[in-house]
Amino acid sequence: MIELKDLQLLTALARHQHFAKAAADCGISQPAFSMRIRNLEERLGLSIVRRANRFQGLTEEGMMIVRRARSILDDAKALEQEIAAARGEVTGTLVLGVVPTATAWAAQLVDQVHQAYPRVLARVEVTTSLAIQQRLYDGTIDAGITYSDSMGRDLVTVQPLYEESYVLLAPEEMVAGRGDAISWAEAAELPLSLLDQQMQNRRILDRIFADLELKPEIVSESNGFMASMVLAREGSVATILPRALMQALGNLGGTRVLMLIKPEQTRQICIATLDRTPELTTLRALKEVVATFVSDRMPQMA
């Protein structure tokens, strides 16, 4: 008999493509993890893992088991939540994959979820739009807050949330004498710190500059906004951020926030969920909160 724990280990291995990382994710030692996978292979009488000096991936039989395992684990999770719901409880872990530009919005959403359903543990994992799409399908996140144009529509429900617009955060001395707005052409002449090119936000900004036939002066890159914001506060660079993020953080001493115009640019942010039957009770709770949150709060972030 295959145990649920075996399926959890196997799906972790498929996700991480690395024994040590998968073992750490599952909270067991690598030798114990490897032994359990070998024992599963012996019980089933087939090879699940292609082995050489290092992990070479799963066999076709292994991938078939993983596909079924994800469905079984989803059903088990849904059953546990339905049992809790029958007792009048909405409880469980809700995993949200969030692109970096939407972290401020996601944080406010998590606060609303906690207020409405205090026994739901919401976990925010900041990652790329591509990873969100992949992880929705493999069941390692429950919902993704990402760019609408990054999501396929196959088996996925997409709900628009808000339009992301952009501001320039710059040292006060760097933009002294300017008004409350700056053109993209003027921003391109400043030393900029942006996200790295693996992030969709960076690719969006690159397309904006390219469409305007501009070549910005990019002096540093990072995989998150914090480094760029610190550099701006130190006075050495400017950076381009989502307006919603700066509204959530408020004023940063020694800096100014200017709207980017000529032209104004927006991109739609959505929440994406995989179509499931039965639907997780935590996911239904999330959708209820999102419906209220979008109608009540998002005009403030437009």
C-alpha positions in Angstrom: 0.0 0.0 0.0 1.3 3.4 -1.0 1.2 5.9 1.9 0.4 9.6 1.6 3.8 10.3 3.1 5.5 8.5 0.2 3.5 10.6 -2.3 4.4 13.8 -0.5 8.1 12.9 -0.7 7.9 12.0 -4.3 6.1 15.2 -5.3 8.7 17.2 -3.4 11.4 15.4 -5.3 9.7 16.2 -8.6 9.4 19.9 -7.5 13.0 20.4 -6.3 14.8 18.0 -8.7 17.3 17.5 -5.9 17.3 14.9 -3.1 18.8 17.2 -0.4 16.5 20.1 -1.1 13.5 17.8 -1.3 14.4 16.1 2.0 14.9 19.5 3.7 11.5 20.7 2.5 9.9 17.5 3.9 11.7 17.9 7.2 13.7 14.6 7.1 17.3 13.7 6.6 18.5 13.0 3.0 19.5 9.3 3.8 16.0 8.7 5.3 14.4 10.4 2.3 16.5 8.3 -0.2 15.8 5.1 1.6 12.0 5.8 1.6 12.1 6.4 -2.2 14.1 3.1 -2.7 11.6 1.2 -0.5 8.7 2.6 -2.6 10.5 1.4 -5.8 10.9 -2.0 -4.3 7.3 -2.3 -3.3 6.1 -1.2 -6.7 8.6 -3.3 -8.6 9.7 -0.4 -10.9 12.2 2.4 -11.1 10.9 5.9 -10.1 14.2 7.8 -10.2 16.8 7.9 -13.0 20.1 7.6 -11.1 23.7 8.3 -12.0 26.4 10.3 -10.1 23.7 12.8 -9.5 19.9 13.1 -9.7 18.8 12.7 -13.4 15.1 13.2 -13.0 12.1 10.8 -12.8 11.4 7.9 -15.1 8.2 7.9 -17.1 6.6 5.7 -14.5 7.8 8.1 -11.8 6.2 11.1 -13.5 2.9 9.1 -14.0 2.9 8.4 -10.2 3.6 12.1 -9.5 0.7 13.3 -11.6 -1.7 10.9 -9.8 -0.1 11.7 -6.4 -0.8 15.5 -6.8 -4.4 14.7 -7.4 -4.6 12.4 -4.4 -2.8 14.9 -2.1 -5.2 17.6 -3.2 -8.2 15.4 -2.4 -6.8 14.5 1.0 -6.2 18.2 1.8 -9.7 19.1 0.6 -11.2 16.2 2.8 -9.4 17.5 5.9 -10.7 21.0 5.3 -14.2 19.7 4.6 -14.2 17.8 7.9 -13.2 21.0 9.7 -15.8 23.0 7.9 -18.5 20.4 9.0 -17.5 21.4 12.6 -18.1 25.0 11.7 -14.3 25.8 11.3 -12.4 27.2 8.3 -8.9 26.1 9.0 -5.8 25.1 7.1 -2.8 26.6 5.3 -3.3 28.9 2.3 -0.2 29.3 0.2 0.0 32.4 -2.1 2.6 32.8 -4.8 3.1 36.6 -5.3 5.2 38.5 -7.8 7.4 41.1 -6.1 5.5 44.1 -7.4 2.3 42.9 -5.7 3.7 42.1 -2.2 2.1 45.2 -0.6 -1.3 44.3 -2.0 -0.9 40.7 -0.9 0.1 41.7 2.6 -3.1 43.8 3.0 -5.1 40.9 1.6 -3.5 38.5 4.1 -4.5 40.8 6.9 -8.1 40.7 5.7 -8.0 36.9 5.5 -6.8 36.7 9.1 -9.5 39.0 10.3 -12.2 37.1 8.6 -10.8 33.6 9.2 -8.4 33.7 12.1 -7.7 29.9 11.9 -6.4 30.1 8.3 -2.6 30.4 8.1 -1.7 32.4 5.0 1.8 31.9 3.7 3.1 34.4 1.1 5.9 33.2 -1.2 7.4 35.9 -3.4 8.5 34.5 -6.7 8.5 35.0 -10.5 5.4 35.0 -12.7 6.7 31.9 -14.5 7.1 30.0 -11.2 3.6 31.0 -10.1 2.2 29.4 -13.3 4.2 26.3 -12.9 3.4 25.9 -9.2 -0.3 26.3 -9.7 -0.3 23.3 -11.9 1.9 21.2 -9.6 -0.3 22.1 -6.6 2.5 23.7 -4.4 0.6 27.0 -4.2 -3.1 27.5 -3.8 -3.4 30.9 -5.6 -1.1 33.3 -7.5 -1.1 37.1 -7.5 0.6 37.9 -10.7 0.3 39.7 -14.1 -2.8 38.8 -16.0 -0.9 38.4 -19.3 1.5 35.8 -17.7 -1.2 33.3 -17.1 -2.6 30.7 -19.5 -6.3 30.1 -19.3 -6.2 26.3 -19.4 -7.9 25.0 -16.2 -7.1 28.4 -14.5 -9.6 31.0 -13.2 -8.2 34.6 -13.4 -9.8 37.5 -11.5 -8.6 41.0 -12.2 -7.5 42.9 -9.1 -6.0 46.3 -10.0 -4.0 48.2 -12.5 -0.3 48.4 -11.6 1.1 51.9 -12.3 4.7 53.1 -11.8 6.5 55.8 -9.9 10.1 56.9 -9.6 11.7 56.8 -6.2 14.7 59.1 -6.2 17.0 61.0 -3.8 15.7 64.5 -3.1 18.8 66.1 -4.5 18.6 64.1 -7.7 15.2 65.4 -8.6 15.4 68.9 -7.0 13.3 71.5 -8.7 11.0 69.0 -10.4 7.2 68.8 -9.9 5.2 65.7 -8.9 5.8 63.9 -12.1 8.6 62.9 -14.5 8.6 61.5 -18.0 10.1 58.1 -18.9 12.6 59.9 -21.1 13.8 62.0 -18.1 13.9 58.9 -15.9 16.1 57.1 -18.4 18.8 59.7 -18.0 19.1 59.0 -14.3 21.2 56.2 -12.7 18.7 53.4 -12.1 18.6 50.3 -9.9 16.0 47.8 -11.2 14.9 44.2 -10.7 17.0 41.6 -12.6 15.8 40.4 -16.0 14.3 37.1 -14.6 11.5 39.2 -13.1 8.5 40.1 -15.3 8.4 43.7 -13.8 11.9 44.2 -15.3 10.9 42.8 -18.6 7.8 45.2 -18.6 10.1 48.2 -17.9 12.5 47.1 -20.6 9.7 46.9 -23.1 8.4 50.4 -22.1 11.9 51.9 -22.6 12.4 50.0 -25.9 9.0 51.1 -27.2 9.9 54.7 -26.4 13.4 54.2 -28.0 15.1 54.9 -24.8 18.3 53.5 -23.4 18.2 53.8 -19.6 21.3 54.0 -17.4 21.0 50.9 -15.3 23.8 50.8 -12.7 22.6 47.9 -10.5 20.1 45.0 -10.4 18.6 42.8 -7.7 15.9 40.1 -7.3 13.9 42.3 -4.9 13.1 45.9 -4.3 14.8 46.4 -0.9 18.3 46.9 -2.3 17.2 49.5 -4.8 15.1 51.4 -2.2 18.1 51.5 0.2 20.4 52.8 -2.6 17.8 55.5 -3.4 17.7 56.5 0.2 21.5 56.6 0.3 21.4 59.1 -2.5 23.2 57.2 -5.3 20.5 55.9 -7.6 16.8 56.2 -8.5 14.5 53.2 -8.9 11.1 52.5 -10.5 8.5 50.9 -8.3 4.8 50.0 -8.3 2.7 52.8 -7.0 0.8 50.5 -4.7 4.1 49.5 -3.0 5.0 53.2 -2.2 1.5 53.9 -1.0 1.8 51.1 1.5 5.2 52.0 2.7 4.7 55.8 2.9 7.4 58.4 2.9 11.1 57.3 3.0 13.3 60.0 4.4 15.6 61.7 2.0 13.7 60.6 -1.1 10.8 61.8 -3.3 8.2 59.9 -5.3 7.3 61.1 -8.7 4.6 59.7 -11.0 6.0 58.4 -14.3 4.2 60.0 -17.3 4.4 60.6 -21.0 3.0 58.1 -21.4 1.4 56.7 -18.3 1.8 52.9 -18.2 -0.3 50.3 -16.4 -0.3 46.5 -16.3 -3.2 44.4 -14.9 -2.6 42.3 -11.7 -4.8 39.3 -11.2 -5.4 36.5 -8.8 -5.2 33.1 -10.5 -6.5 29.8 -9.1 -6.6 26.3 -10.5 -10.0 24.9 -11.2 -10.5 22.1 -8.7 -13.3 19.7 -7.7 -13.8 19.7 -4.8 -12.5 23.3 -4.1 -10.5 23.8 -0.9 -12.5 25.6 1.8 -9.5 27.9 2.4 -9.6 28.8 -1.3 -13.3 29.6 -1.1 -12.6 31.7 2.0 -9.9 33.6 0.1 -12.2 34.3 -2.9 -14.8 35.7 -0.6 -12.3 38.0 1.0 -10.9 39.1 -2.3 -14.4 40.0 -3.7 -14.9 42.4 -0.7 -11.3 43.7 -0.7 -11.3 44.6 -4.4 -14.6 46.5 -4.2 -13.9 48.3 -1.0 -10.1 49.0 -1.0 -8.7 49.0 -4.5 -9.9 52.5 -5.6 -7.5 53.8 -3.0 -4.6 52.2 -4.9 -5.6 53.2 -8.4 
